[in-house]
């Protein structure tokens, strides 16, 4: 699904300026985000801890934005929802011609998470991608493969249930390589239909909500345009952290004066606990 949050042009300009300022000041926290198993996707840089490095830039407010957080609560469950990760990604322009003559450099199809059979939408976690720059079919875009709940329930591993922390249907990593029905779009599906790849385009300020169990990719194209995007994840209180090594939760959020915000940021991964145990 897709929604649009309405930051004014001045707010978008401030967020984009903060992104570039952060990368200049904290360049060592912006590693080249080309990594296995997805391979080289063109110049792409990401800061997984921009909440720490730019605390006053307005990124906190994106997590609880009135056009984002209420919908996330409805999808995940108001009592269950917890913050998981927050990062900003910069995809640089790609000017060189591609060997096959196409404008698409790479689509690294993957699923971020498995499915939770105890949730009515099988949502183990929810992701929101916010475009900070305009995105159209001529530039880098987010792409996703639509799946119905019936299709998801028939995916390998989903029906078994059980699992640590109540996480039903943990899908084995090997299936990403061994099962094309799980790891690649259906080339025979009608355009825009279930099983086909859909490019999501939109103006700066567009927020894309997607099931992390869906097959998706960053579609990297030959373009002279740079793309800034926010990548936000929500999970459940009852389940293990989505990652123990990426985003650390700042104390200003985990100890916030508003009890609802404090609850949202109460789930602490290992890197957060390490910071808290070693620094006051």
N, C-alpha and C positions, 0 to 999 in steps of 0.2 A: 504494500500500500504506500501511498505517497501523500504527504501533507506539505503545506508551505508555512513556515514561520515568518513573521513580518518585520524583521529588523529593518529599520530605516537605512537609507543609503549611508548616512553618517555613521551609523553603528557598524555596518559592514566595512566601511572604510577603516574604522578604528580597529576592528578585529583583524583585517588583513595587514594593517600596519604593525599590529602587535605580533603577528606571525613572523613577519620579516625581521622585526627588531629582535625577537626571541632567537631566531636562527642565527642572526649575526652575533648576538651576545653569548649564546650558549651553543655554539656550533658543534661542540663535542657531544651534545645530547641529541643531535640530529643525524644519526647514522644513515648511511645509504640503506634503504629498506628493501634491497633485492636479496632474497634469502631463499634457501631450500624450504619446502619442496617446490616452490613456485617459479624459481628461476629468475632470470633477468627480465625486468619489466620496463626498462628504460629508467632514466634518472628519477628516483623517488626517495624522498627524505621524510622521516617522521620523528616527532618528539612525543614519547609516551608519557612524559611528566611535565607537560606545559602548565598544568595546574600548580606545580611547585615553582617553576621558573618565571611565570607571568601571572602572579596571583591577583593583580588588579586590572587585568585586561578585559574582563567581562566573560571569560569562559565558564566560570561558576554558574552564571545566569543562564547559559545555554542548557545546562543539565536540568534545571528546574523551570525552563521557559514555559510560559502558559500555553503555548501551542505545541509543546513537546511532552512535558512531564504528565499532564492529566491523561493524555491518550496512552502513554506508556503504562500508567497505573491501571487503566481499564484493561489493557491487554494482558499485563502480567499478574495483576491482583494487588490492590492497595496495601494489604497487610504484608504481602510477600516480597514486593519489589525492593531491590537493593542496587545501589550503584556498583558497577564492575570496573570499567575502563574508560579512559578518555585520552584521545590523541589528536594531533593535527598532522596532516600529510600534505606535502608539496610535491606535485608531479611537474617536472620541468618540461619545456618544449622538446620535441624530437623533430629535427629538420631533415635528417638524412633519408634517402629513399630506401624502401624495404626490398629485400632480394626478390620476393615474389610479385612485386609490382603493386601490392595492396597498400592501403594506408594504415592498416592495423598491425602494430608491432607484436602484440601478444595479448592473449586472454588466458590468465592462469586460473582456471575454474577450480573452486574448492568450496567446502562448507566449514564455517567457523566452529560449529558446535554440533553435538548430537541432539536427540529429541527426548522430551520428558513425557512419558505416557500418562503421568498423573495430572498433566495440565490439559484443559479442554482444547487448546490450540497446539499442543505438543511443544510449547515454548519453554525450552530450557534457559534460553537467553534471548534478548531482543537487541538489535542494533539500530542506531539512527545515524545516517550519514547526512551531514549538513554541507551543502555547497556554499563556499564563501565567494566563489567567482562564478560567472555565467558558464553553463555547460550545455553544449549542443552537439549534434551528431558529427561535427567537424573536429572535435577535440577529445581529450581524455574523458571517459565517462564511467559511471558505475553500471554494471550489467547484471541481470538476475534471471533465473529460470523459474517461472511460476510453477507451484505445486499445490494441488488440493490436499486436504487432510486425508482423504482416502488414499491418495498416492503416497503420502508420507507414512501412513500406517503400514503400507506394503513394502517400504524400504527395508533392505537387509538389516537385521539387528533391532529394528524399532519395536517389533511385537514382543520380544522376549521380556522386557521390563526388568525390574529388580535393579541391582547395582548399588554401589556405595553412595551413601547420603541420600537415598531415595531417587537417584538419577536413573530413571528407566530408559531402556533402549540405548545404552552406550554403543556407538557404532565403531567398529574396529578400524584403525587407521589403514590397514591393508586394503580395505574396500575402496579407498580412494583410487588405488591403482588397478585393482583386479576386476572391478565391476563398472563397465561403461555406463550402465543405466543409472548408477549412483554418481558418477564423476564427470559426465559429459552431457551437454544439451542433446536433445533428440533432433538430429538433422532433418528428420522427416516430418516434424511437427509443423503445423501451420504458423505463419508469422504472428507473434503476439499471443499464441495459444499456450496451453499447458505443455511444458517440456521444451519450449523454444526459448532462445535467448532474447531478452528485451533490454535495450539500452535505455537508461533513465536519464533524461535531460531536464534542465530547468534553469531558471534564473538564479542568480546569487540570492541566498536566503532560503532556497528549497531544502526541505528536510525529508529524507527517505527513510521510512520505517521498514525494516525487513527481518524476517525470521532467520536467525543465524544458522538454522538447519537447512536453509535453502542453498542450492548451488548458485554461486555468484562469482564475479570476477571484476577486476579493474581492467577496462578495455583501454589499452594504451595505443594512441594513434599518432601518425605523423602530423604534427601541428606546430604552429608558432606560438601557441597560447599556453600559459602556465595555469595550473589548477591548484587552488587551496581547498581543503576539505577537512571537516571535523568528523571524527569517528567515535561514537559514544555507545557504550554497552550497559544494559541493565540485566541483572540476574535475579535469583531468588534467595531469600534468607536461608532456606533449608538446604541449599546445594553448595558444594565446594566452590571456591572462587574460580572464575573463568581462567584466570592466570595468576600465579603467585609471584611472577617476576617482572611485571610490566608497570602498571600505574600505581603509585603510592597515594594514599588518601591523606590530604592535608588536615592538620588538627582543626583549622578554622571551620572545616566542614564536619568532621566526625564529632566535634565538640560545639557545634552550632547552637545558638540560643533557641532556635525554633525546633521543637521536639520532632516534627515531621521530617525536617531536613536532617536532623541528627540521626534519626532512624534510617533514612535513605542511605547515609554514609557509614552505617554502623558495621558493615561487613568488611573485615580487614583481611587482606591477603598477606602472604609471608613478607613481602618487601615492606609493607606498611608496618607490620609488627617489628621487623628488624630496625627500621628507622626509629620507632617509638622506644625500643629497648636500649638504643645506643645514643639517642639525642633527646635532650629535654625540649 
